[in-house]
């Protein structure tokens, strides 16, 4: 990090401006307090699981005052801006490498004032932990041009600074071993008009309208990491069961032919047939395999799955439907993707490869396609299948996701939306892996009452839009 700690970290024009005109800048910060509060609150909502954060600032350290973290390290451009906003704030102008490496998040709010943003980003990507995130606060291209014009008449920022629109920065990230996992936009009215500013700024966070927003919040993670740490991680299969008596019998060969270190948790959810008895038989037949049986709460599939996750002892969770409509070969491939890339969450998709005849009803196919489109808008990335029961993720991330389980407007009976939205909220990299979808071996689909389920799911989507984008 030697490059970053030297004086040339900032542009000379920026250093001169913020040192000489700190009184005027402090008045500007006070006048625009609502603006920095808006940014601070929004970023805090995006990174609410952060324990330690390092913030790079240039006369805007007030961004850090609402961040809920144990430690907030801040580098400011001049000590006149080092205002004590709370006991968790620590100003660190030397930028100690040990502080960077202990942080979960690094927030860069000064990129337009850095003398070499590319070198700084590359150095940061080498210092941060593999699971840490870098958050870039930048400006929309149109707004950058407009602000540059305003600086001619209003002396609130250096006239000369980096011209770094988000379109250019997006190309820069990959060269610094970073990739985007989430993007957000906010603030269309940077002046305070009682009631109107707050309402309009919230509305313009929505899709399409947000292209007019001033600020871009981009969340990044490292591309190349130390993947050796994933070798030999224990895998737990969570298999929710409801009247799956005949399907349980089919697991014997699959378990025998799979990795013998896998853990299988079968959760019987008050079945009216002999499902539980078949699980017991399977466990006795394969005493050398790690088969765990538990009683589901009898409420819905999602509650059954969540209970199984809590019981599991593996570091990687595989949610696998008892109908065996996804092959274990596809599961192995998906696990390899998780272990050998920087993916955090694998969402298996049945909508890429041709489905076997009779695997999915036409109405279900249409409904799933609609919800996939809505999630693509929400996540700002292509999602093709929201309702595939096969999802794979690290158990350490379950602690983050479960805080918001069934809090997206109403209870998620199936769990697919809970997990996907939770992964997005916690800035996990969601990767879709295509799988072949086979017809159920025995019995029919459990997804009945299509209309009521569709209404419930649509309400969850609308609520998640509000909580992730509009709620303060």
C-alpha positions in Angstrom: 0.0 0.0 0.0 3.1 2.3 -0.1 1.7 4.1 -3.2 -1.5 5.0 -1.3 0.1 6.3 1.9 2.3 8.9 0.1 1.2 12.6 -0.3 0.5 12.1 -4.0 -2.6 10.1 -3.1 -4.6 13.3 -3.8 -4.5 15.6 -6.9 -2.6 18.8 -6.1 -5.6 20.9 -7.2 -7.8 19.0 -4.7 -5.3 19.3 -1.9 -4.9 23.0 -2.4 -8.7 23.7 -2.6 -9.7 21.7 0.5 -6.8 23.1 2.6 -7.3 26.7 1.7 -11.1 26.8 1.5 -12.0 24.6 4.3 -14.3 27.2 6.0 -16.3 27.6 2.8 -16.4 23.9 2.3 -17.6 23.3 5.9 -20.4 25.8 5.4 -21.3 23.9 2.2 -21.4 20.6 4.1 -23.7 22.2 6.7 -26.0 23.6 4.1 -26.1 20.2 2.2 -26.4 18.2 5.4 -29.6 16.5 4.1 -27.8 15.4 1.0 -24.9 13.7 2.9 -27.4 12.2 5.3 -29.3 10.7 2.4 -26.1 9.1 1.0 -25.0 8.0 4.4 -28.3 6.3 5.3 -28.6 4.6 1.9 -25.0 3.2 2.1 -25.6 2.1 5.6 -28.6 0.1 4.5 -26.5 -1.5 1.7 -23.8 -2.7 4.1 -25.7 -3.2 7.4 -23.7 -6.4 8.2 -20.4 -4.5 8.2 -18.3 -4.8 11.4 -15.4 -2.5 10.4 -15.2 -0.1 7.5 -12.5 2.2 6.0 -13.7 5.3 4.2 -11.6 7.4 1.8 -12.9 11.0 1.8 -12.2 14.4 0.4 -14.0 17.0 2.5 -17.1 14.7 2.9 -16.4 12.5 5.9 -19.9 13.3 7.2 -20.9 10.3 5.0 -19.5 8.2 7.8 -21.6 9.6 10.7 -24.6 7.2 10.2 -22.6 4.1 9.4 -23.5 1.4 11.9 -20.1 -0.4 12.4 -17.9 -1.3 15.3 -15.0 0.8 13.8 -15.2 3.4 11.1 -11.7 4.4 9.9 -11.6 7.6 7.8 -8.9 9.1 5.7 -9.7 12.8 5.1 -7.9 15.2 2.8 -7.2 17.7 5.5 -7.4 17.6 9.3 -9.8 20.5 9.4 -12.5 18.1 8.2 -11.8 15.6 11.0 -15.1 16.0 12.9 -15.9 13.6 15.8 -19.3 12.2 14.7 -19.2 9.3 17.2 -17.0 7.1 19.4 -16.7 4.5 16.6 -15.0 7.1 14.3 -11.2 6.9 13.9 -9.3 9.2 11.6 -6.3 7.4 10.0 -4.4 9.6 7.6 -1.5 7.1 7.4 -3.8 4.4 6.0 -2.4 1.5 7.9 -2.5 -1.7 5.9 -3.6 -3.7 9.0 -6.7 -1.5 9.3 -7.6 -2.1 5.6 -7.1 -5.9 6.0 -9.4 -6.1 9.0 -12.3 -4.2 7.4 -15.4 -5.9 5.8 -16.0 -2.9 3.6 -13.9 -0.1 2.0 -15.9 3.0 0.9 -14.2 5.2 -1.7 -15.9 8.6 -1.7 -13.0 10.6 -3.1 -12.3 8.9 -6.4 -12.6 12.1 -8.4 -9.8 13.6 -6.2 -7.3 10.8 -6.3 -4.1 11.2 -8.4 -4.1 7.6 -9.5 -7.4 5.8 -8.9 -6.3 2.7 -11.0 -3.2 2.1 -8.9 -5.1 2.7 -5.6 -7.9 0.3 -6.5 -5.4 -2.4 -7.5 -3.5 -2.0 -4.3 -6.7 -2.2 -2.3 -7.8 -5.3 -4.0 -4.6 -7.0 -2.9 -5.0 -5.9 0.7 -8.7 -6.6 1.4 -10.0 -9.9 2.6 -11.5 -12.3 0.0 -15.0 -11.7 1.4 -14.6 -7.9 1.8 -16.5 -5.5 -0.4 -15.3 -2.2 -2.0 -18.0 0.5 -2.4 -17.5 3.2 -4.9 -19.4 6.5 -4.7 -19.4 8.1 -8.2 -21.5 10.5 -10.3 -23.7 10.1 -13.3 -22.1 11.4 -16.5 -24.8 14.0 -17.2 -24.6 15.3 -13.6 -20.8 15.5 -13.9 -21.0 17.8 -16.8 -23.6 19.9 -15.1 -21.6 20.1 -11.9 -18.5 21.1 -13.8 -20.5 24.0 -15.3 -21.8 25.0 -11.8 -18.2 25.2 -10.4 -17.6 28.1 -12.7 -20.1 30.2 -10.6 -20.1 28.4 -7.2 -16.9 27.7 -5.4 -17.8 24.5 -3.6 -15.3 22.0 -5.1 -12.1 22.1 -7.1 -12.6 23.1 -10.7 -10.0 20.5 -11.9 -10.5 16.9 -10.8 -10.9 13.5 -12.4 -13.6 13.1 -14.9 -14.7 9.5 -14.1 -18.3 8.7 -15.1 -19.6 5.3 -14.1 -19.3 4.0 -17.7 -15.6 4.5 -17.6 -15.2 3.1 -14.0 -17.0 -0.1 -15.0 -14.3 -0.8 -17.5 -11.6 0.0 -14.9 -12.8 -2.5 -12.3 -11.9 -5.7 -14.0 -8.3 -4.5 -14.6 -8.0 -4.1 -10.8 -9.2 -7.7 -10.1 -12.7 -6.4 -9.1 -16.2 -7.0 -10.4 -19.6 -5.5 -9.7 -22.0 -7.4 -7.5 -24.5 -4.7 -7.0 -25.3 -1.2 -8.3 -27.7 1.4 -6.9 -28.6 5.0 -7.9 -29.9 7.8 -5.7 -30.7 11.5 -5.5 -32.2 13.4 -8.4 -32.8 16.7 -6.5 -29.7 17.8 -4.6 -31.4 20.9 -3.1 -33.7 20.7 -0.1 -37.4 21.5 -0.7 -39.4 20.4 2.3 -41.4 17.2 1.6 -40.9 17.3 -2.1 -37.1 16.5 -2.1 -37.5 13.4 0.0 -40.5 12.0 -1.9 -39.0 12.7 -5.4 -35.6 11.3 -4.5 -37.2 8.1 -3.2 -39.4 7.6 -6.4 -36.4 8.2 -8.7 -34.6 5.2 -7.2 -37.0 2.9 -9.1 -36.0 1.2 -12.4 -35.9 3.5 -15.5 -36.3 6.6 -13.5 -33.0 6.1 -11.7 -31.1 6.9 -14.9 -31.6 10.6 -13.9 -30.0 10.2 -10.5 -26.9 12.0 -9.4 -25.0 9.4 -7.4 -24.0 5.8 -8.3 -23.3 3.4 -5.5 -21.3 0.4 -6.9 -20.4 -2.6 -4.7 -17.4 -4.7 -5.8 -15.7 -7.9 -4.8 -12.4 -9.5 -5.7 -12.4 -11.8 -8.8 -9.3 -13.9 -8.2 -9.1 -15.2 -4.6 -7.5 -18.0 -2.7 -9.8 -20.8 -3.7 -7.6 -23.5 -2.0 -9.4 -22.6 1.2 -12.6 -24.2 -0.2 -11.0 -27.6 -0.6 -12.6 -30.3 1.6 -15.3 -28.1 2.9 -18.1 -30.2 4.3 -21.4 -30.1 2.3 -24.8 -30.5 3.9 -27.9 -31.4 1.7 -31.1 -30.0 3.1 -33.9 -32.2 1.8 -37.4 -31.1 2.8 -40.0 -33.9 2.5 -43.8 -33.9 2.4 -45.4 -37.2 1.3 -42.3 -38.4 -0.5 -42.5 -42.0 0.5 -41.7 -43.4 -2.9 -39.0 -40.9 -3.7 -37.0 -41.5 -0.6 -36.4 -45.1 -1.7 -34.6 -43.7 -4.8 -31.9 -41.9 -2.7 -30.1 -45.0 -1.8 -28.1 -45.4 -5.0 -27.5 -41.6 -5.2 -26.0 -41.5 -1.7 -23.8 -44.5 -2.3 -22.4 -43.1 -5.5 -21.8 -39.6 -4.1 -19.0 -38.2 -2.0 -19.1 -40.1 1.3 -18.4 -37.0 3.3 -21.7 -35.4 2.4 -24.3 -34.9 5.1 -28.0 -35.5 4.2 -30.6 -33.9 6.4 -34.1 -35.3 5.6 -36.9 -33.1 7.1 -40.3 -34.9 7.2 -42.9 -32.2 7.3 -45.9 -34.0 8.9 -46.3 -36.4 6.0 -49.5 -38.5 5.9 -47.8 -41.4 4.2 -44.8 -43.4 5.3 -42.1 -40.8 4.4 -40.6 -40.7 7.9 -40.4 -44.5 8.1 -38.7 -44.6 4.7 -36.1 -42.1 5.9 -35.5 -44.3 9.0 -35.0 -47.4 6.7 -32.6 -45.4 4.5 -30.6 -44.4 7.6 -30.3 -48.0 8.8 -29.4 -49.3 5.4 -26.6 -46.8 5.1 -25.1 -46.6 8.6 -21.7 -45.4 7.2 -23.3 -42.4 5.6 -24.1 -39.2 7.4 -27.9 -39.3 7.3 -29.8 -37.0 9.7 -33.6 -37.1 10.1 -35.6 -34.4 11.7 -39.2 -33.4 12.1 -40.2 -30.4 10.2 -42.5 -27.8 11.8 -45.4 -28.7 9.5 -46.0 -25.1 8.5 -44.6 -24.8 5.0 -41.6 -25.8 3.0 -39.5 -22.8 3.8 -39.8 -23.3 7.6 -38.8 -27.0 7.0 -35.7 -25.9 5.0 -34.6 -23.2 7.6 -34.8 -25.8 10.4 -32.6 -28.1 8.5 -30.0 -25.4 7.9 -29.9 -24.7 11.6 -29.3 -28.5 12.3 -26.7 -28.9 9.6 -23.0 -29.1 10.4 -21.6 -28.4 6.9 -19.8 -25.3 5.7 -21.7 -25.4 2.3 -25.5 -25.7 2.2 -27.3 -27.4 -0.7 -31.1 -27.2 -0.7 -32.3 -30.1 -2.7 -35.9 -31.1 -3.4 -36.9 -34.7 -2.6 -38.4 -35.2 -6.0 -35.0 -35.7 -7.6 -35.9 -33.5 -10.6 -32.3 -32.2 -10.6 -29.5 -34.7 -11.1 -26.6 -35.1 -8.6 -24.2 -34.7 -11.5 -25.5 -31.1 -11.9 -25.2 -30.6 -8.2 -21.5 -31.7 -8.3 -20.9 -29.3 -11.2 -22.6 -26.4 -9.3 -20.5 -27.2 -6.2 -17.4 -27.0 -8.3 -18.5 -23.5 -9.5 -18.9 -22.4 -5.9 -15.6 -23.8 -4.8 -13.5 -22.6 -7.7 -14.9 -19.1 -8.4 -15.8 -16.0 -6.3 -19.5 -16.9 -6.4 -21.2 -16.7 -3.0 -24.7 -18.0 -3.9 -25.6 -20.5 -6.7 -29.1 -20.2 -8.0 -29.7 -23.2 -10.2 -31.8 -22.5 -13.3 -34.1 -24.9 -15.1 -34.9 -22.4 -17.9 -31.8 -22.6 -20.0 -31.5 -26.3 -21.0 -34.5 -28.0 -22.7 -36.7 -29.4 -20.0 -37.8 -33.0 -20.1 -41.3 -33.6 -21.3 -43.8 -33.1 -18.4 -41.3 -31.6 -16.1 -43.0 -28.2 -15.7 -46.6 -27.2 -16.4 -47.0 -24.4 -19.0 -48.7 -22.1 -16.4 -45.9 -22.6 -14.0 -43.4 -21.8 -16.7 -45.1 -18.5 -17.6 -45.4 -17.5 -13.9 -41.7 -18.3 -13.3 -40.7 -16.3 -16.4 -42.6 -13.2 -15.1 -41.1 -13.3 -11.7 -37.6 -13.9 -13.2 -38.1 -10.6 -15.2 -39.1 -8.7 -12.0 -36.1 -10.0 -10.1 -33.9 -9.1 -13.0 -35.1 -5.5 -12.6 -34.6 -5.6 -8.9 -31.1 -7.1 -9.1 -30.1 -5.2 -12.2 -28.7 -8.5 -13.6 -30.3 -11.3 -15.6 -32.2 -13.8 -13.5 -33.9 -16.7 -15.3 -35.3 -18.9 -12.6 -36.5 -17.7 -9.2 -38.4 -20.8 -8.1 -35.9 -23.6 -8.6 -35.7 -25.4 -5.3 -31.9 -26.1 -5.8 -29.8 -23.4 -4.2 -26.3 -23.6 -2.9 -24.5 -21.2 -0.6 -22.0 -20.9 2.3 -23.5 -21.5 5.8 -21.6 -18.5 7.1 -23.8 -16.3 5.0 -27.0 -17.9 6.4 -26.5 -15.8 9.6 -26.9 -12.6 7.4 -29.8 -13.9 5.3 -31.9 -15.3 8.1 -32.3 -11.9 9.8 -34.8 -10.9 7.1 -36.5 -14.2 6.5 -40.2 -13.7 5.8 -39.9 -10.0 6.4 -40.4 -9.1 2.7 -44.0 -8.2 3.1 -45.4 -11.6 4.0 -44.2 -15.1 4.8 -42.5 -16.9 1.9 -44.0 -20.4 2.0 -41.4 -21.8 -0.4 -38.2 -20.0 0.7 -36.9 -19.2 -2.8 -37.6 -15.5 -2.7 -36.3 -15.2 0.9 -33.0 -16.6 0.0 -32.5 -14.7 -3.3 -33.5 -11.3 -1.9 -31.5 -12.0 1.3 -28.4 -12.8 -0.8 -28.9 -9.6 -2.9 -29.4 -7.4 0.2 -26.2 -8.7 1.7 -24.2 -8.1 -1.5 -23.5 -11.8 -2.2 -22.5 -12.6 -5.7 -25.4 -14.6 -7.2 -24.4 -16.9 -10.0 -26.9 -18.9 -12.0 -25.9 -22.4 -13.1 -28.1 -24.2 -15.7 -29.4 -27.7 -14.7 -31.5 -30.2 -16.6 -35.0 -30.4 -15.1 -36.5 -33.9 -15.1 -40.0 -35.0 -14.5 -40.8 -36.0 -11.0 -40.1 -39.7 -10.3 -43.1 -40.1 -8.1 -46.3 -38.1 -7.2 -47.1 -34.7 -8.5 -45.9 -31.1 -7.9 -46.5 -29.6 -4.5 -47.0 -26.1 -6.1 -50.8 -25.9 -6.1 -53.2 -23.0 -5.6 -51.4 -21.1 -8.3 -53.4 -17.9 -8.0 -53.0 -17.4 -4.3 -49.3 -18.3 -4.5 -48.8 -15.9 -7.3 -50.4 -13.0 -5.4 -48.3 -13.8 -2.3 -45.1 -13.9 -4.4 -46.0 -10.7 -6.2 -46.5 -8.9 -2.9 -43.1 -10.1 -1.7 -41.5 -8.6 -4.9 -43.2 -5.2 -4.4 -42.3 -5.1 -0.7 -38.7 -5.9 -1.4 -38.6 -3.1 -4.0 -39.8 -0.7 -1.3 -37.5 -2.0 1.5 -34.4 -2.1 -0.6 -34.8 1.1 -2.6 -37.4 3.4 -1.1 -37.4 2.9 2.7 -35.2 5.3 4.6 
